[in-house]
């Protein structure tokens, strides 16, 4: 089985400290990493958005052909700084990101591209809370926008 994700980032906007390291997927076509024994056996068995308990020393990330699920703090999408008390009260839940297609329905690459492109003027955005906008110019993907909520 091959992993078609290039990058999964679980970002926290507004927290006083950064969340644990982002989950970085191996290069496209790399074999799936071994499934952590604490992971459910299948992607379908993970109750996305429901409470979970990661190992005390790290975030639990589980990679499947269908996508990646991570058991971590549910940071709100906000630029407002949170106190340590507010951060400590946030729930720990399953965050799941399905494996993107090679090409999305809007014609953009499934994962954030870099390097050469062929459709001059094509604009593609990536991300949920914080986002990046890329435009195909002069045969190369160039960052032309993005940001996070205030």
C-alpha positions as a Markdown table, in Angstrom:
| # | Residue | x | y | z |
|---|---|---|---|---|
| 1 | Unk | 0.0 | 0.0 | 0.0 |
| 2 | Unk | 1.2 | 3.5 | -0.8 |
| 3 | Unk | 0.7 | 6.7 | 0.9 |
| 4 | Unk | -0.4 | 9.6 | -1.3 |
| 5 | Unk | -0.3 | 12.3 | 1.3 |
| 6 | Unk | 2.6 | 14.8 | 1.1 |
| 7 | Unk | 1.8 | 16.7 | 4.2 |
| 8 | Unk | -0.8 | 16.8 | 7.0 |
| 9 | Unk | -0.5 | 19.6 | 9.4 |
| 10 | Unk | -2.7 | 20.0 | 12.4 |
| 11 | Unk | -2.2 | 23.7 | 13.2 |
| 12 | Unk | -3.3 | 25.5 | 16.3 |
| 13 | Unk | -4.2 | 29.2 | 16.0 |
| 14 | Unk | -4.3 | 31.2 | 19.1 |
| 15 | Unk | -2.6 | 28.9 | 21.6 |
| 16 | Unk | 0.1 | 30.3 | 23.8 |
| 17 | Unk | 2.3 | 27.3 | 23.0 |
| 18 | Unk | 2.6 | 25.4 | 19.8 |
| 19 | Unk | 0.9 | 21.9 | 19.7 |
| 20 | Unk | 3.0 | 18.9 | 19.4 |
| 21 | Unk | 5.0 | 18.5 | 16.2 |
| 22 | Unk | 2.9 | 18.4 | 13.0 |
| 23 | Unk | 2.3 | 15.0 | 11.5 |
| 24 | Unk | 4.5 | 15.0 | 8.4 |
| 25 | Unk | 3.7 | 12.3 | 5.9 |
| 26 | Unk | 6.4 | 10.5 | 3.9 |
| 27 | Unk | 6.9 | 11.3 | 0.2 |
| 28 | Unk | 4.2 | 10.3 | -2.2 |
| 29 | Unk | 4.4 | 6.6 | -3.0 |
| 30 | Unk | 6.3 | 5.8 | 0.2 |
| 31 | Unk | 5.1 | 2.7 | 2.0 |
| 32 | Unk | 2.7 | 3.3 | 4.9 |
| 33 | Unk | 4.5 | 3.4 | 8.3 |
| 34 | Unk | 3.8 | 0.5 | 10.7 |
| 35 | Unk | 0.5 | 1.1 | 12.5 |
| 36 | Unk | 1.0 | 2.0 | 16.2 |
| 37 | Unk | -0.4 | -0.7 | 18.5 |
| 38 | Unk | -2.6 | 1.9 | 20.1 |
| 39 | Unk | -4.3 | 2.7 | 16.8 |
| 40 | Unk | -7.6 | 1.2 | 15.8 |
| 41 | Unk | -7.2 | -1.5 | 13.2 |
| 42 | Unk | -9.0 | 0.5 | 10.4 |
| 43 | Unk | -9.6 | 4.1 | 9.4 |
| 44 | Unk | -13.4 | 3.4 | 9.5 |
| 45 | Unk | -13.1 | 2.3 | 13.2 |
| 46 | Unk | -11.9 | 5.8 | 14.3 |
| 47 | Unk | -14.7 | 7.9 | 15.6 |
| 48 | Unk | -13.6 | 11.3 | 14.1 |
| 49 | Unk | -14.4 | 14.2 | 16.3 |
| 50 | Unk | -14.9 | 12.0 | 19.4 |
| 51 | Unk | -12.7 | 11.9 | 22.5 |
| 52 | Unk | -9.5 | 9.9 | 22.5 |
| 53 | Unk | -6.6 | 9.3 | 24.9 |
| 54 | Unk | -3.1 | 9.5 | 23.4 |
| 55 | Unk | -0.1 | 8.0 | 25.0 |
| 56 | Unk | 1.1 | 10.4 | 27.8 |
| 57 | Unk | 4.4 | 11.1 | 26.1 |
| 58 | Unk | 3.2 | 12.0 | 22.6 |
| 59 | Unk | 0.4 | 12.5 | 20.1 |
| 60 | Unk | -1.0 | 9.4 | 18.6 |
| 61 | Unk | -1.1 | 9.4 | 14.8 |
| 62 | Unk | -2.5 | 6.6 | 12.7 |
| 63 | Unk | -1.9 | 6.3 | 8.9 |
| 64 | Unk | -4.2 | 4.2 | 6.7 |
| 65 | Unk | -4.6 | 4.1 | 2.9 |
| 66 | Unk | -7.8 | 6.1 | 3.3 |
| 67 | Unk | -6.1 | 8.9 | 5.4 |
| 68 | Unk | -4.4 | 9.9 | 8.6 |
| 69 | Unk | -6.1 | 10.3 | 12.0 |
| 70 | Unk | -4.4 | 12.0 | 15.0 |
| 71 | Unk | -5.5 | 12.0 | 18.6 |
| 72 | Unk | -4.7 | 15.5 | 19.8 |
| 73 | Unk | -6.0 | 18.7 | 21.5 |
| 74 | Unk | -8.9 | 20.4 | 19.6 |
| 75 | Unk | -7.5 | 23.9 | 19.2 |
| 76 | Unk | -10.1 | 26.5 | 18.0 |
| 77 | Unk | -9.5 | 28.3 | 14.7 |
| 78 | Unk | -8.9 | 31.7 | 16.2 |
| 79 | Unk | -6.1 | 34.2 | 16.4 |
| 80 | Unk | -7.1 | 35.0 | 20.0 |
| 81 | Unk | -4.4 | 34.0 | 22.5 |
| 82 | Unk | -5.5 | 31.5 | 25.1 |
| 83 | Unk | -4.4 | 31.3 | 28.7 |
| 84 | Unk | -2.8 | 28.1 | 30.0 |
| 85 | Unk | -6.0 | 27.3 | 31.9 |
| 86 | Unk | -8.1 | 27.7 | 28.7 |
| 87 | Unk | -5.7 | 25.5 | 26.7 |
| 88 | Unk | -5.7 | 22.8 | 29.5 |
| 89 | Unk | -9.5 | 22.7 | 29.3 |
| 90 | Unk | -9.6 | 21.9 | 25.6 |
| 91 | Unk | -10.8 | 18.4 | 24.6 |
| 92 | Unk | -8.6 | 15.8 | 23.1 |
| 93 | Unk | -10.3 | 14.3 | 20.1 |
| 94 | Unk | -9.6 | 12.4 | 16.8 |
| 95 | Unk | -8.8 | 14.7 | 13.9 |
| 96 | Unk | -8.9 | 12.8 | 10.6 |
| 97 | Unk | -7.8 | 13.9 | 7.1 |
| 98 | Unk | -8.7 | 11.8 | 4.2 |
| 99 | Unk | -6.0 | 11.0 | 1.6 |
| 100 | Unk | -6.4 | 13.6 | -1.1 |
| 101 | Unk | -6.9 | 12.7 | -4.7 |
| 102 | Unk | -4.0 | 13.3 | -7.1 |
| 103 | Unk | -6.1 | 16.1 | -8.7 |
| 104 | Unk | -9.1 | 17.8 | -6.9 |
| 105 | Unk | -12.4 | 18.5 | -8.5 |
| 106 | Unk | -11.4 | 22.1 | -9.0 |
| 107 | Unk | -8.4 | 21.0 | -11.1 |
| 108 | Unk | -5.8 | 21.8 | -8.4 |
| 109 | Unk | -3.3 | 19.2 | -7.2 |
| 110 | Unk | -4.5 | 17.2 | -4.3 |
| 111 | Unk | -1.6 | 18.2 | -2.1 |
| 112 | Unk | 0.1 | 21.6 | -1.9 |
| 113 | Unk | 2.3 | 21.8 | -5.0 |
| 114 | Unk | 5.8 | 23.3 | -5.5 |
| 115 | Unk | 7.9 | 23.5 | -8.6 |
| 116 | Unk | 6.7 | 23.4 | -12.2 |
| 117 | Unk | 3.0 | 24.0 | -13.3 |
| 118 | Unk | 1.3 | 24.0 | -16.6 |
| 119 | Unk | -1.9 | 26.0 | -16.3 |
| 120 | Unk | -0.8 | 29.7 | -16.1 |
| 121 | Unk | -3.1 | 31.7 | -13.9 |
| 122 | Unk | -4.5 | 28.7 | -12.0 |
| 123 | Unk | -5.1 | 29.6 | -8.3 |
| 124 | Unk | -5.2 | 26.9 | -5.7 |
| 125 | Unk | -5.8 | 27.2 | -1.9 |
| 126 | Unk | -4.8 | 24.7 | 0.8 |
| 127 | Unk | -5.6 | 24.5 | 4.5 |
| 128 | Unk | -8.6 | 24.9 | 6.7 |
| 129 | Unk | -8.1 | 27.4 | 9.6 |
| 130 | Unk | -4.9 | 28.9 | 8.2 |
| 131 | Unk | -4.5 | 28.6 | 4.5 |
| 132 | Unk | -2.0 | 29.1 | 1.7 |
| 133 | Unk | -2.9 | 30.4 | -1.8 |
| 134 | Unk | -0.7 | 29.4 | -4.7 |
| 135 | Unk | -0.8 | 30.7 | -8.3 |
| 136 | Unk | 0.8 | 29.1 | -11.4 |
| 137 | Unk | 2.9 | 31.9 | -12.9 |
| 138 | Unk | 5.7 | 31.6 | -15.4 |
| 139 | Unk | 5.6 | 27.8 | -15.2 |
| 140 | Unk | 6.1 | 27.7 | -11.5 |
| 141 | Unk | 3.8 | 27.5 | -8.4 |
| 142 | Unk | 4.2 | 30.8 | -6.5 |
| 143 | Unk | 2.7 | 31.7 | -3.1 |
| 144 | Unk | 0.3 | 34.6 | -3.7 |
| 145 | Unk | -1.7 | 34.7 | -0.5 |
| 146 | Unk | -2.8 | 33.1 | 2.7 |
| 147 | Unk | -3.1 | 33.7 | 6.3 |
| 148 | Unk | -4.9 | 32.9 | 9.6 |
| 149 | Unk | -8.0 | 34.4 | 11.2 |
| 150 | Unk | -7.4 | 37.5 | 13.4 |
